[in-house]
Amino acid sequence: MNVILTVNDKEYTLKKLPPKKYKRFRDMLNKVGDMDLFGNNNYTDEALDEVFMVVSNLFNGELSVEEIEENGDILDLVAFVREVQFDTEKGAADRINKMYQDFFQKSADALAQKISSNS
């Protein structure tokens, strides 16, 4: 993951999403989804406050809620959140694929070994 958010001409790069922050991020997505932040560009104050807090938290407070609120571009924030969401979902899908590949490879190896020992 290497997702960049620019606020006030300064770039902030998110390199990974630790499990605790991932849970908070997922909770935020559910909450703002219910408030339709990402649907029809209906930016409610409550939804924006939630996004500001979670994004600030992702950067460990290096980017303050006030800085995001005063200088952040809403469309950039939404794009950032979407990109983080895509990256985390892609990462999860990649891990599941790898798990299945490993499982099938082990199964194939075990089967090949059984066949060769029977011949």
Secondary structure, 3 states (H helix, E strand, C coil): CCEEEEECCEEEEECCCCHHHHHHHHHHHHHHHHCCCCCCCCCCHHHHHHHHHHHHHHCCCCCCHHHHHHHCCHHHHHHHHHHHHHHHHHHHHHHHHHHHHHHHHHHHHHHHHHHHHHC
